[in-house]
Structure formats: C-alpha cells, structure tokens
C-alpha cells in the first residue's frame, strides 16, 4: 500500500458502493495480500462474476453493442 492510500483510508476500511451485492463480494474478497498467490485468480474471478452480474442487471436486459462486431440480422 502506498503512503497516499494509507492517508486516504487510515483505518483500512473498505469503501462502500451502496450496492449490497458488490459490497459483500468486496468484503469477502478482502485483499490479495490476505490470500496465497495460488488463490488470486479464483478470488478475482468470483468478484468479477458478481460485478458482471450487477452490471448486466442494471442494463435492464439491453445489450450494449460491441465495437467492431456486426449485429446479427
């Protein structure tokens, strides 16, 4: 952790997003320093799944176009 990060959050508290699913996933994740390197990928993948799910739900089913990909007719 850098000196700047320590001064911004001296108690080491996690920021709250206001979304209970995201906040729970980040709290469960903790920090990469809390886990052995062999577990980093799986833990990051779990948080990524939650974040992707929340984002998809927030779109209300609307799929954003992917740049460079032609839509199906």
N, C-alpha and C positions, 0 to 999 in steps of 0.2 A: 504494500500500500504506500502511496506517495505521501509526502508531508501535506500537500494540498488536500488530498482525500481525507486525511486524518482530521484536519482542521475544519472541514465542512461537516463531518459527522463524527464528533469526538466520542460518542458513546457506542459507536459501531452499530447503531440501529439501521435496519433496512428501510429504505424509502417505501412509502405506501402508495400504490397506484389508485386505490379506490375500487378496484375490481377484486372481489374476494377470491376468484379462481387464480388470478395472476399472483396476488399477494401470497396465497397459500403455496403455490408452486415455487415461488422465490424463497419463501421461508423454509420449505422442505429441502430445497437445493442447498441452502447455506452459502458456502463459498468453496471455490475449487480447493483452497487450502485445507478445507475440512475433510477432504476425501483423498484416497490414494490415486495416483495418476491413472491406474488401470480402470477406475470407475468414472473418470471425467466424461468420456464420450456418452456413456449411458445416462448420466445425470443431466448433461446438456440436452440430450435427445428428449428426455422426459419434459423438461421445461419448454423446449421448442414445441412439443406436441400441444401443450396447454396454450401457449401463446398463439399458435396457428389456429387452434380451435376457437379461441376467443375472437380472433380477427375474422375468421370465417363467419361466425355467428353475428358479428357486428355489421357485416355486409348485407344481412337480410337475404341471403341466397344469391345476391348479384355477384357475378363473376367478373372481376376486372380483366380487361384484355391484356394479353401478354404481348409486349412489344416484339415485332418481328414474326409473330405467329399469325397466320391467316385463319380466320374463323371458319368453322365448318358451315357449308351451305345448308 
